[in-house]
Amino acid sequence: MKGRDLSMNLEGKVCVITGATSGIGEVGAQELARLGARLVLVARDRARGEATLARLRALAPAAAHRVHYADLTRIAEMKRVAAEIAAAEPRIDLLVNNAGALFTARQMTSDGLEMHFAVNHMAYFVITQALRERLVAAGPARVVSTASGAHYGARLDLDDLQFARGYRAFQAYQRSKLYNVMWTREVARRFAGTGVTANCFHPGFVATRYGDRSGGFLSWGVRVAKLFAIPSEKGARTLVYLAASDEVADVTGGYFYKCRQMTPSAAAQDDTAARRLWDETARLAGIG
Ligand SMILES: NC(=O)c1ccc[n+]([C@@H]2O[C@H](COP(=O)([O-])OP(=O)(O)OC[C@H]3O[C@@H](n4cnc5c(N)ncnc54)[C@H](OP(=O)(O)O)[C@@H]3O)[C@@H](O)[C@H]2O)c1
């Protein structure tokens, strides 16, 4: 990967990552493994999980990379997989929340959550909460989350977090990515003094499998737009930077793009709203 900070070294570090079977997460995981990390993947599909694990093992055979399986649409699965990982890993140096998707129609999960809210936001929340003690045990540790520049266009409605009224697919996606930035700032606040930092980033518009399975006109539009997108190698650079660079060792609550801290939208900086989002998410997750 070009532009690497040569001081970056993750030798002996344990890194949990979601959504590493494709796109930004897959390239990011490979780069973290090259830097010496042991990867613990969370994947939903066994064939894709095993194939990703095999590629990681070929690339960096010294570390005992592992994979755990969970469908991150379901709260019980988020909790189960996080408990499984917590039981296996006494210390976690790095957690990368990255799995996400775009859904054309308003779909509900078996928990009754809107799909963007569940996969793109709730899974980040539940897994991070469940692994909190393991991150603190490793301190200094980092939580890095894939947000998006799409959050700038989101309109926050605290009375309709799951877009029950007037659903528009891309707007629902934008809102979920706004939640990522708000939530990151709130994690930073709540984890202050523990040695655990939390930052999020926009990867750019990246030619991944993003949107391929969303269906409808939107999927077609995203496919065409992706002809002009950057490769995953470029999209993963800020993920790796936030995970490994000494430059950001003490930075927390930040939103980054192209390895630079940026000012997120005004809504993303509304910390009162972020607390309400946190409380409502915790309530829905059944986490005190
Ligand atoms: N591509 C872009 O331009 C762009 C821009 C800004 C932000 N992002 C964000 O980047 C992140 C990664 O997306 P990508 O672009 O790399 O897309 P991608 O190629 O579609 O990868 C998405 C990853 O998330 C996993 N995933 C999706 N739903 C899941 C579920 N229910 N349970 C468990 N895993 C699930 C996928 O697993 P499978 O392999 O099994 O499908 C895959 O590993 C997302 O958070 C996305 O919102 C992307």
The ligand as a Tripos MOL2 file, in Angstrom:
@<TRIPOS>MOLECULE
LIG
   48    52     1     0     0
SMALL
NO_CHARGES

@<TRIPOS>ATOM
      1 N1        -17.7990    1.5110   -1.1180 N.am      1 LIG1
      2 C1        -17.9320    2.8010   -0.8100 C.2       1 LIG1
      3 O1        -17.8690    3.6950   -1.6770 O.2       1 LIG1
      4 C2        -18.1390    3.2290    0.6170 C.ar      1 LIG1
      5 C3        -18.1250    4.6080    0.9110 C.ar      1 LIG1
      6 C4        -18.3050    5.0110    2.2280 C.ar      1 LIG1
      7 C5        -18.4670    4.0680    3.2160 C.ar      1 LIG1
      8 N2        -18.4990    2.7330    2.9090 N.ar      1 LIG1
      9 C6        -18.6640    1.7790    4.0030 C.3       1 LIG1
     10 O2        -17.6090    0.8420    3.9600 O.3       1 LIG1
     11 C7        -17.9790   -0.3450    4.6740 C.3       1 LIG1
     12 C8        -17.5430   -1.5660    3.8770 C.3       1 LIG1
     13 O3        -18.2700   -1.6030    2.6750 O.3       1 LIG1
     14 P1        -17.6240   -1.9980    1.2620 P.3       1 LIG1
     15 O4        -17.7570   -0.7940    0.3940 O.co2     1 LIG1
     16 O5        -16.2730   -2.6110    1.4450 O.co2     1 LIG1
     17 O6        -18.7360   -3.0390    0.7430 O.3       1 LIG1
     18 P2        -18.7180   -4.6200    0.4850 P.3       1 LIG1
     19 O7        -17.6670   -4.9710   -0.4990 O.co2     1 LIG1
     20 O8        -20.1350   -4.9450    0.1450 O.co2     1 LIG1
     21 O9        -18.3260   -5.2470    1.9020 O.3       1 LIG1
     22 C9        -19.2610   -5.2500    2.9660 C.3       1 LIG1
     23 C10       -18.7990   -6.2380    4.0280 C.3       1 LIG1
     24 O10       -19.7780   -6.2470    5.0800 O.3       1 LIG1
     25 C11       -20.2320   -7.5940    5.2730 C.3       1 LIG1
     26 N3        -21.6370   -7.6150    5.7010 N.ar      1 LIG1
     27 C12       -22.6940   -6.9930    5.0970 C.ar      1 LIG1
     28 N4        -23.8330   -7.3080    5.7410 N.ar      1 LIG1
     29 C13       -23.5050   -8.1520    6.7530 C.ar      1 LIG1
     30 C14       -24.2440   -8.8320    7.7430 C.ar      1 LIG1
     31 N5        -25.5790   -8.7570    7.8200 N.pl3     1 LIG1
     32 N6        -23.5830   -9.6140    8.6280 N.ar      1 LIG1
     33 C15       -22.2350   -9.7330    8.5690 C.ar      1 LIG1
     34 N7        -21.4620   -9.1180    7.6320 N.ar      1 LIG1
     35 C16       -22.0990   -8.3420    6.7450 C.ar      1 LIG1
     36 C17       -20.0610   -8.2360    3.9060 C.3       1 LIG1
     37 O11       -20.0800   -9.6600    4.0070 O.3       1 LIG1
     38 P3        -20.2630  -10.6000    2.6700 P.3       1 LIG1
     39 O12       -18.9040  -10.7190    2.0650 O.co2     1 LIG1
     40 O13       -20.7810  -11.8810    3.2380 O.co2     1 LIG1
     41 O14       -21.2220   -9.9000    1.7530 O.co2     1 LIG1
     42 C18       -18.7050   -7.6700    3.5090 C.3       1 LIG1
     43 O15       -17.6540   -8.3350    4.1660 O.3       1 LIG1
     44 C19       -19.4850   -0.2180    4.9140 C.3       1 LIG1
     45 O16       -19.7070    0.1790    6.2510 O.3       1 LIG1
     46 C20       -19.9170    0.8990    3.9560 C.3       1 LIG1
     47 O17       -21.0400    1.5870    4.4140 O.3       1 LIG1
     48 C21       -18.3340    2.2970    1.6280 C.ar      1 LIG1
@<TRIPOS>BOND
     1     1     2 1
     2     2     3 2
     3     2     4 1
     4     4     5 ar
     5     4    48 ar
     6     5     6 ar
     7     6     7 ar
     8     7     8 ar
     9     8     9 1
    10     8    48 ar
    11     9    10 1
    12     9    46 1
    13    10    11 1
    14    11    12 1
    15    11    44 1
    16    12    13 1
    17    13    14 1
    18    14    15 2
    19    14    16 1
    20    14    17 1
    21    17    18 1
    22    18    19 2
    23    18    20 1
    24    18    21 1
    25    21    22 1
    26    22    23 1
    27    23    24 1
    28    23    42 1
    29    24    25 1
    30    25    26 1
    31    25    36 1
    32    26    27 ar
    33    26    35 ar
    34    27    28 ar
    35    28    29 ar
    36    29    30 ar
    37    29    35 ar
    38    30    31 1
    39    30    32 ar
    40    32    33 ar
    41    33    34 ar
    42    34    35 ar
    43    36    37 1
    44    36    42 1
    45    37    38 1
    46    38    39 2
    47    38    40 1
    48    38    41 1
    49    42    43 1
    50    44    45 1
    51    44    46 1
    52    46    47 1
@<TRIPOS>SUBSTRUCTURE
     1 LIG1         1 GROUP 0 **** ****
